Amino acid sequence: MTGSPLLFAVAGSFDTGLLDLIYASSLIVKIVFLILMAFSVLSWAIIFRKLVLFRKVEGQSYDFLKIFHESSKLSDIYKSSDAYKNSPLTGIFFAGYSELNAQLTAKPALPGESAPSLQIKSIANVERTLRKASAVELTSLEKSLNWLATTGSVTPFIGLFGTVVGIIHAFQGLGQLETTSIQAVAPGIAEALITTAVGLFAAIPAVIFYNHFLSRIKHMASLLDDFATEFINLVERNFT
């Protein structure tokens, strides 16, 4: 328990010293710091929004698949699919269902049949419609991920630029002194390294979550392909 006040004191002095260094830094370093903080804030906003979105997407997708497998009529699935609009499977189903209805025609009844049956004009058109809908849904899931990729690749270099400028500024000030010492150059070096630290702070989470979201999108793409195949098989069994 005796170490806790000391720990808080050290943390407080570190925060204060960090803010003092930023306040005392050159204008270019301050601008770089603000740019990096803007990258970081926007990246975290995208990360939290995507985490909530993917949770909804995956949960509703599995619920929709359950209904799709348990229902015997496409019309029943269509009526209940409004509750799963966050799922990309619903978008694919809507597209396929609309194309299917547009192509269905009545086939003359064969001898022994009491009523004419329905047939589809072109199964290839339905397949193309499903592929197009799948691409649209995946593009929607990938929205804003390019910002995370940009943050992960650019912010370390922006931070390095601020560090280089800060070091140049520090050595220019050092050259104006008659005597040099580590105490004279250390504050300038510390000031310069702040932007590198902030750049890494912005880049590391962006790269981690970018790869995380890409993995979940690949899983969803596989799920969409499987669903499209099931839909085509269902159409072939019943309308060809």
C-alpha positions as CSV (number, residue, x, y, z in Angstrom):
1,M,0.0,0.0,0.0
2,T,2.9,2.4,0.7
3,G,4.0,2.1,-3.0
4,S,0.7,3.4,-4.4
5,P,1.2,7.1,-3.6
6,L,4.7,6.9,-5.1
7,L,3.3,5.3,-8.2
8,F,0.6,8.0,-8.6
9,A,3.2,10.7,-8.0
10,V,5.5,9.3,-10.7
11,A,2.6,8.9,-13.2
12,G,1.5,12.5,-12.5
13,S,4.9,13.9,-13.0
14,F,5.3,11.9,-16.2
15,D,2.0,13.3,-17.6
16,T,2.9,16.8,-16.5
17,G,6.4,16.5,-18.1
18,L,4.9,15.1,-21.3
19,L,2.5,18.0,-21.6
20,D,5.2,20.5,-20.8
21,L,7.4,19.1,-23.6
22,I,4.6,19.3,-26.1
23,Y,3.8,22.9,-25.0
24,A,7.4,23.9,-25.3
25,S,8.0,22.2,-28.7
26,S,8.3,23.9,-32.0
27,L,5.3,24.8,-34.1
28,I,6.0,22.0,-36.6
29,V,6.2,19.4,-33.9
30,K,2.9,20.7,-32.5
31,I,1.3,20.4,-35.9
32,V,2.6,16.9,-36.3
33,F,1.3,16.0,-32.9
34,L,-2.2,17.3,-33.7
35,I,-2.2,15.4,-37.0
36,L,-1.2,12.2,-35.3
37,M,-3.9,12.6,-32.6
38,A,-6.5,13.3,-35.3
39,F,-5.5,10.0,-37.0
40,S,-5.7,8.2,-33.7
41,V,-9.1,9.5,-32.7
42,L,-10.6,8.8,-36.1
43,S,-9.1,5.3,-36.1
44,W,-10.5,4.4,-32.7
45,A,-13.9,5.7,-33.8
46,I,-13.8,3.4,-36.8
47,I,-12.6,0.5,-34.7
48,F,-15.5,0.8,-32.2
49,R,-18.1,1.3,-34.9
50,K,-16.8,-1.7,-36.8
51,L,-16.7,-3.9,-33.7
52,V,-20.4,-3.1,-33.1
53,L,-21.3,-3.6,-36.7
54,F,-19.6,-7.0,-37.1
55,R,-21.2,-8.2,-33.9
56,K,-24.6,-7.4,-35.4
57,V,-23.7,-8.7,-38.9
58,E,-22.5,-12.1,-37.6
59,G,-25.3,-12.6,-35.1
60,Q,-28.0,-11.8,-37.6
61,S,-26.4,-13.8,-40.4
62,Y,-26.5,-17.0,-38.3
63,D,-30.0,-16.3,-37.3
64,F,-31.0,-15.8,-40.9
65,L,-29.3,-19.0,-42.0
66,K,-31.3,-20.9,-39.4
67,I,-34.5,-19.5,-40.8
68,F,-33.4,-20.3,-44.3
69,H,-32.7,-23.9,-43.5
70,E,-35.8,-24.4,-41.5
71,S,-38.3,-22.7,-43.9
72,S,-39.9,-24.7,-46.7
73,K,-41.0,-21.7,-48.9
74,L,-38.9,-18.8,-50.2
75,S,-41.9,-16.5,-49.7
76,D,-41.9,-17.2,-45.9
77,I,-38.2,-16.4,-45.7
78,Y,-38.7,-13.2,-47.6
79,K,-41.4,-12.1,-45.1
80,S,-39.3,-12.7,-42.1
81,S,-36.0,-11.3,-43.5
82,D,-36.8,-7.7,-42.6
83,A,-35.7,-8.5,-39.0
84,Y,-32.2,-9.3,-40.3
85,K,-31.3,-6.2,-42.5
86,N,-27.8,-5.9,-41.0
87,S,-26.9,-9.3,-42.4
88,P,-25.3,-9.4,-45.9
89,L,-27.0,-12.7,-46.4
90,T,-30.3,-10.8,-46.4
91,G,-29.1,-8.5,-49.2
92,I,-28.1,-11.5,-51.3
93,F,-31.4,-13.3,-50.7
94,F,-33.4,-10.2,-51.7
95,A,-31.4,-9.9,-54.9
96,G,-31.7,-13.6,-55.8
97,Y,-35.4,-13.6,-54.8
98,S,-36.2,-10.6,-57.0
99,E,-34.3,-12.1,-60.0
100,L,-36.1,-15.4,-59.5
101,N,-39.5,-13.8,-59.5
102,A,-38.7,-11.8,-62.6
103,Q,-37.7,-15.0,-64.5
104,L,-40.3,-17.5,-63.4
105,T,-42.8,-18.6,-66.1
106,A,-45.5,-21.1,-66.1
107,K,-44.6,-24.4,-67.7
108,P,-47.5,-26.3,-69.4
109,A,-48.9,-29.1,-67.3
110,L,-47.7,-32.6,-68.4
111,P,-50.1,-35.5,-68.7
112,G,-51.1,-36.6,-65.3
113,E,-50.4,-33.2,-63.7
114,S,-53.3,-31.2,-62.3
115,A,-51.7,-27.7,-62.7
116,P,-48.9,-26.1,-64.6
117,S,-45.6,-25.8,-62.8
118,L,-43.1,-22.9,-62.6
119,Q,-39.8,-22.9,-64.4
120,I,-36.9,-20.4,-64.6
121,K,-35.6,-18.9,-67.8
122,S,-31.9,-18.7,-67.0
123,I,-30.2,-20.0,-63.9
124,A,-27.0,-18.2,-65.1
125,N,-28.7,-14.9,-64.6
126,V,-29.5,-15.8,-61.0
127,E,-25.9,-16.8,-60.4
128,R,-24.7,-13.5,-61.8
129,T,-27.1,-11.5,-59.6
130,L,-26.0,-13.4,-56.5
131,R,-22.3,-12.7,-57.3
132,K,-23.0,-9.0,-57.9
133,A,-25.0,-8.7,-54.6
134,S,-22.2,-10.5,-52.7
135,A,-19.6,-8.1,-54.0
136,V,-21.8,-5.1,-53.0
137,E,-22.3,-6.5,-49.5
138,L,-18.5,-7.2,-49.0
139,T,-17.7,-3.7,-50.3
140,S,-20.0,-2.3,-47.6
141,L,-18.3,-4.3,-44.9
142,E,-14.9,-3.1,-46.1
143,K,-16.0,0.6,-45.9
144,S,-13.6,2.7,-43.8
145,L,-11.0,0.0,-43.5
146,N,-8.7,1.9,-45.9
147,W,-8.5,4.6,-43.2
148,L,-7.1,2.0,-40.8
149,A,-4.6,0.8,-43.4
150,T,-3.5,4.3,-44.1
151,T,-3.1,5.1,-40.4
152,G,-1.0,2.0,-39.9
153,S,1.3,2.8,-42.7
154,V,1.5,6.6,-42.6
155,T,1.5,7.7,-39.0
156,P,5.0,6.1,-38.1
157,F,6.5,8.2,-40.9
158,I,4.7,11.3,-39.9
159,G,6.0,10.7,-36.3
160,L,9.5,10.2,-37.6
161,F,9.3,13.5,-39.6
162,G,8.3,15.3,-36.4
163,T,11.2,13.6,-34.6
164,V,13.7,14.6,-37.2
165,V,12.5,18.2,-37.2
166,G,12.6,18.2,-33.4
167,I,16.2,16.9,-33.3
168,I,17.3,19.5,-35.9
169,H,15.7,22.2,-33.7
170,A,17.4,20.7,-30.6
171,F,20.9,20.8,-32.2
172,Q,20.4,24.3,-33.6
173,G,19.7,25.4,-30.0
174,L,22.7,23.4,-28.8
175,G,25.0,25.1,-31.3
176,Q,24.2,28.5,-29.8
177,L,25.5,27.5,-26.4
178,E,29.1,28.1,-25.3
179,T,29.2,24.8,-23.3
180,T,27.5,21.6,-24.2
181,S,26.3,18.8,-21.9
182,I,23.7,16.0,-21.8
183,Q,21.5,18.2,-19.6
184,A,21.4,20.8,-22.4
185,V,20.5,18.4,-25.3
186,A,18.3,15.9,-23.4
187,P,15.1,18.0,-23.3
188,G,15.3,18.7,-27.0
189,I,15.8,15.0,-27.8
190,A,12.9,14.0,-25.5
191,E,10.7,16.6,-27.2
192,A,11.6,15.2,-30.6
193,L,10.9,11.6,-29.7
194,I,7.3,12.4,-28.6
195,T,6.0,12.4,-32.2
196,T,7.5,9.0,-32.8
197,A,5.8,7.6,-29.8
198,V,2.5,9.2,-30.8
199,G,2.9,7.9,-34.3
200,L,3.4,4.3,-33.0
201,F,0.4,4.8,-30.6
202,A,-1.8,5.6,-33.6
203,A,-0.3,3.0,-36.0
204,I,-0.2,-0.2,-33.8
205,P,-4.0,-0.4,-32.9
206,A,-4.9,0.5,-36.5
207,V,-2.8,-2.4,-37.9
208,I,-4.0,-4.9,-35.4
209,F,-7.7,-4.2,-35.9
210,Y,-7.3,-3.8,-39.7
211,N,-6.0,-7.4,-39.8
212,H,-8.7,-8.5,-37.4
213,F,-11.5,-7.0,-39.5
214,L,-10.0,-8.4,-42.7
215,S,-10.1,-11.9,-41.2
216,R,-13.7,-11.5,-40.2
217,I,-14.6,-10.2,-43.7
218,K,-12.9,-13.3,-45.3
219,H,-15.0,-15.5,-43.0
220,M,-18.1,-13.6,-44.1
221,A,-17.1,-13.9,-47.8
222,S,-16.9,-17.7,-47.4
223,L,-20.3,-17.7,-45.7
224,L,-21.8,-15.6,-48.6
225,D,-20.3,-18.0,-51.2
226,D,-21.8,-21.0,-49.3
227,F,-25.2,-19.3,-49.1
228,A,-25.2,-18.4,-52.8
229,T,-24.4,-22.0,-53.6
230,E,-27.3,-23.2,-51.4
231,F,-29.7,-20.7,-53.0
232,I,-28.7,-21.9,-56.6
233,N,-29.1,-25.5,-55.6
234,L,-32.6,-24.7,-54.2
235,V,-33.6,-23.0,-57.4
236,E,-32.3,-25.8,-59.6
237,R,-34.2,-28.4,-57.6
238,N,-37.5,-26.6,-57.7
239,F,-37.6,-24.5,-60.9
240,T,-35.6,-26.3,-63.6
